Amino acid sequence: MKNHGKIAPGEIPPRSEERVHIHMQVDMVIIQSVPFCNLNCSYCYLPQRAVTRRISSDTLSQIFRQVFSSRFVSDEVTILWHAGEPLILPVSFYEDAIELQKKWNKRNVRVVNSLQTNATLITQDWCDFFKTHAIKVGVSLDGPEHIHDAHRVDRTGRGSFHKAMQGVMLLQENGLEYSIIAVVTKEALHEFESIWHFFERLQPMRLGFNPEEREGINTHSSLQTEEEIEQYKTFLQSIIALSVRSHSPIIIREVESVLKHLIRGSFVTHSQTNTAMSILSFDYNGNVSTFSPELLNMTHPMYEDFTFGNVHEMTVEDILSTEKFIRINKQIQRGVALCRQTCSYFMFCGGGSPSNKLFEHGTFDATETMACRLHVQAAVDVVIDHLEEVYDM
């Protein structure tokens, strides 16, 4: 299997090449309760993170009314509070939000509330709230202090590590499980040992690595060359090796994803980010977008913005008939078709992320991106290499 990185398109298993009818279904609803963030991370893609406005109760009610009455919502949906630091708003805001969910959830859809936080604002009140309502918590934390503080700074330029760790310690003291997402920049590539041992001590429920991307207002990435791709692969290889030898291994998101597809044979035929309605994103004004969540609040010379309507003016189903949605969806699907025809990794990603294609190539109608090579291809190559070594394939 040593040629796995050079498989010809025709060698992709038939299951992943078949044209599959994609049933539109809302799996995730992302709500921007507030665009503001108390941090000013150097690699952040969000253009409005200094805007201090917040979503109104009326807008939130309209969102839930439309989501729970939509024919695209099935028996379960994840509601993710993101695209700004959600803990900027008080606990009472989210308590009211959960009551609004109950009010409009007349079909008894199972709701999983989740939020992504930089952890610097976590208090005991927040921990009590998380526990009472079974909130899933994701923490953005890049590693040891010198690595984390190199990019994750507050609005005065000071590192956020100590405040973030205070929040993480509170989660642990309260017996709350949490996942971690760590952004990997060029400076971190040779720090794999200190990064691993740091996370090994914390023991998150799951650990994911996000290589720095060119996206949104972050127009430059420190990972852009062939050499840096190889260094990132070495980074992943080293993390996996350390995890295998550890007495306290952690579920690594990238490994889990690849193994799931290989073991179960559940190869990807489409991606949430390029399938209409799979992810619905709402900003603080009630504007609605779909496809890649990163497109919310973004602008582009060719497309202006990527909102397809507003909950105060139309239903979420109505966006499917707008001229802008139809035009963008056609371009996204052409890009997916090109990926299916030309890329041997299609079975693992389902055609990639439209936002990465747009910000790297200037169009949705494109194929391979640097983000794809780092997020998907590097992970697949590293995991398969590891399996070959372990099982002497």
SVG drawing of the C-alpha trace seen along z (x, -y; Angstrom):
<svg xmlns="http://www.w3.org/2000/svg" viewBox="-45 -47 57 54">
<polyline fill="none" stroke="black" stroke-width="0.4" points="0.0,0.0 3.0,-2.3 1.6,-4.1 -1.5,-5.2 -0.7,-8.9 -0.5,-8.3 -3.7,-6.3 -5.2,-7.0 -8.7,-8.3 -10.0,-5.1 -8.7,-3.1 -11.1,-4.8 -13.4,-2.1 -16.7,-2.0 -18.7,-2.8 -17.1,-6.3 -17.5,-6.9 -21.2,-6.2 -23.5,-9.2 -25.4,-9.3 -28.7,-11.2 -28.0,-13.6 -31.0,-14.1 -30.9,-17.6 -31.0,-17.5 -30.1,-20.1 -27.4,-18.5 -26.0,-21.6 -27.2,-25.1 -24.5,-27.6 -25.6,-30.8 -23.5,-33.9 -24.9,-35.2 -22.2,-37.9 -19.5,-38.6 -17.2,-40.2 -14.2,-38.3 -12.1,-39.4 -9.0,-37.9 -7.3,-39.1 -5.6,-36.0 -3.2,-36.7 -4.6,-33.9 -8.3,-34.6 -10.5,-34.6 -13.5,-36.5 -13.8,-40.1 -16.3,-41.4 -14.6,-40.3 -14.5,-43.9 -18.2,-44.4 -20.0,-44.5 -23.6,-44.0 -25.6,-41.0 -28.4,-38.9 -31.9,-40.0 -34.4,-37.8 -36.8,-38.4 -34.2,-37.3 -33.3,-34.2 -37.0,-33.3 -37.4,-33.6 -34.4,-31.4 -35.7,-28.6 -39.2,-29.0 -38.0,-28.5 -35.4,-25.8 -37.8,-23.5 -40.6,-24.0 -38.4,-23.3 -39.0,-20.1 -35.2,-19.7 -34.7,-19.1 -34.8,-15.5 -34.8,-13.8 -31.6,-15.4 -29.8,-18.7 -26.7,-20.2 -26.8,-23.9 -23.3,-25.4 -22.7,-28.8 -19.7,-30.1 -18.3,-32.8 -17.3,-35.2 -16.6,-34.3 -20.0,-33.1 -19.2,-33.6 -19.1,-37.3 -22.9,-37.1 -24.1,-36.2 -25.3,-32.8 -28.9,-34.2 -28.8,-34.8 -28.3,-31.1 -30.8,-30.0 -33.4,-32.1 -32.2,-30.7 -32.8,-27.1 -36.3,-28.1 -36.9,-29.5 -35.7,-26.2 -38.2,-24.3 -41.0,-26.7 -40.5,-26.2 -39.4,-22.6 -42.9,-21.2 -41.8,-18.1 -39.5,-17.1 -36.3,-17.1 -33.3,-16.0 -31.2,-19.1 -27.5,-19.0 -26.2,-22.4 -22.5,-23.0 -20.2,-25.9 -16.6,-26.7 -14.8,-29.0 -11.3,-30.3 -12.0,-29.4 -10.7,-32.7 -14.2,-33.7 -15.2,-30.4 -16.5,-30.7 -18.2,-28.4 -21.6,-29.8 -20.7,-28.7 -19.7,-25.2 -23.0,-24.9 -24.8,-25.9 -22.9,-23.4 -23.6,-20.6 -27.3,-21.4 -28.0,-21.6 -25.5,-19.0 -23.7,-21.5 -20.8,-20.2 -17.8,-22.4 -15.0,-22.8 -11.9,-24.7 -9.5,-26.6 -6.0,-26.0 -2.8,-25.7 -0.4,-24.1 2.1,-25.1 2.3,-28.8 5.0,-29.9 3.2,-28.3 -0.3,-29.4 0.7,-33.0 2.6,-33.4 -0.7,-34.0 -3.6,-33.8 -3.4,-37.3 -5.9,-39.7 -6.7,-43.2 -3.7,-44.7 -1.3,-42.1 -0.9,-40.1 -1.0,-36.3 -4.2,-34.5 -2.7,-31.2 -3.1,-31.7 -6.7,-32.8 -7.5,-30.0 -5.9,-27.5 -7.9,-28.8 -11.1,-28.0 -9.8,-24.6 -9.0,-23.8 -12.6,-24.8 -14.0,-22.4 -11.8,-19.6 -12.7,-20.4 -16.4,-20.2 -15.9,-16.8 -16.9,-18.3 -15.7,-16.7 -14.4,-19.0 -12.6,-18.7 -9.7,-20.8 -8.9,-22.3 -5.3,-23.5 -4.2,-25.6 -0.8,-24.5 1.5,-27.2 4.9,-26.8 6.5,-27.7 4.8,-24.7 5.9,-22.1 9.1,-21.2 7.4,-21.4 5.5,-18.1 6.9,-16.6 6.1,-19.5 2.7,-19.9 1.9,-16.2 2.9,-16.1 1.0,-19.2 -2.3,-17.8 -1.5,-14.4 -1.6,-16.0 -4.9,-17.7 -6.6,-14.6 -9.3,-16.2 -12.1,-14.0 -10.8,-14.6 -7.9,-16.6 -8.0,-18.1 -5.3,-19.9 -6.2,-22.7 -3.3,-23.7 -3.3,-27.5 -5.4,-28.4 -5.6,-31.3 -9.3,-32.2 -11.4,-35.2 -9.3,-38.2 -6.3,-35.8 -4.8,-36.2 -1.5,-34.6 -0.6,-31.2 2.7,-30.1 2.1,-26.7 2.3,-27.2 5.3,-25.3 6.0,-21.7 8.6,-21.6 6.1,-22.8 3.6,-20.2 6.2,-17.5 7.0,-19.1 3.3,-19.0 3.2,-15.3 6.2,-14.7 4.4,-16.6 1.3,-14.3 3.5,-11.2 5.3,-12.2 2.0,-13.0 0.6,-9.6 3.7,-7.8 3.8,-9.5 0.1,-8.8 0.6,-5.1 3.3,-4.8 1.4,-6.8 -0.2,-5.3 -2.9,-7.9 -3.6,-8.1 -6.1,-10.7 -8.5,-10.4 -7.0,-12.4 -9.6,-13.7 -7.6,-13.3 -6.8,-9.6 -10.3,-8.8 -11.8,-10.3 -9.5,-8.3 -9.8,-5.0 -13.6,-5.4 -13.7,-5.4 -11.1,-2.6 -12.6,-0.2 -16.2,-0.7 -15.8,-1.3 -18.0,-4.4 -16.3,-6.5 -17.5,-10.0 -19.8,-10.8 -20.5,-14.4 -19.4,-16.9 -21.5,-19.0 -19.7,-22.1 -20.6,-21.6 -24.1,-20.2 -26.8,-22.8 -28.8,-23.0 -26.6,-20.5 -25.2,-23.4 -27.3,-26.5 -25.4,-29.5 -27.1,-32.6 -25.4,-35.9 -26.5,-38.2 -28.8,-40.1 -30.7,-36.9 -29.0,-36.6 -28.8,-33.0 -26.1,-31.2 -25.3,-27.6 -22.3,-25.5 -19.0,-26.4 -19.7,-28.2 -16.6,-30.4 -18.6,-32.1 -20.9,-33.8 -20.0,-37.6 -17.5,-37.2 -17.5,-39.4 -16.0,-38.8 -15.7,-41.0 -17.4,-38.4 -20.2,-37.4 -20.6,-40.4 -21.6,-38.3 -22.8,-34.8 -26.1,-35.4 -29.2,-34.2 -31.9,-35.8 -33.0,-36.9 -35.3,-35.1 -37.4,-38.2 -38.2,-38.3 -38.3,-34.7 -38.1,-31.1 -35.0,-28.9 -36.6,-27.0 -37.0,-30.2 -33.2,-30.6 -33.1,-27.6 -35.0,-29.6 -32.9,-32.8 -30.8,-33.6 -27.6,-34.0 -28.0,-30.6 -28.7,-28.8 -25.6,-30.4 -23.3,-29.7 -24.6,-26.1 -24.0,-25.3 -20.4,-26.5 -19.8,-24.6 -21.2,-21.4 -19.0,-21.8 -16.0,-22.0 -17.2,-18.8 -17.6,-17.0 -14.1,-17.9 -12.7,-16.6 -14.6,-13.4 -13.1,-13.0 -9.6,-13.9 -8.7,-13.3 -7.8,-10.0 -8.6,-11.4 -12.2,-12.2 -13.5,-9.2 -12.2,-10.8 -13.5,-14.4 -16.3,-14.4 -15.1,-17.3 -13.6,-19.6 -14.5,-22.9 -16.0,-25.6 -14.6,-28.4 -11.0,-27.2 -11.5,-26.9 -12.8,-30.4 -10.1,-32.0 -7.2,-30.1 -8.4,-30.0 -10.9,-32.9 -13.7,-30.5 -15.8,-27.7 -15.3,-25.8 -11.9,-24.5 -10.3,-21.4 -7.2,-20.9 -6.4,-23.5 -3.5,-23.8 -6.1,-23.4 -7.1,-20.1 -3.5,-18.9 -2.9,-19.7 -6.3,-18.7 -7.1,-15.7 -4.3,-14.4 -1.6,-14.7 -3.8,-12.9 -4.7,-10.1 -1.1,-9.5 0.2,-9.6 -2.5,-7.2 -2.1,-4.7 1.7,-4.8 1.3,-4.1 -1.0,-1.2 1.4,0.2 4.2,0.0 2.2,1.6 0.7,4.4 3.7,4.8 1.4,4.4"/>
</svg>
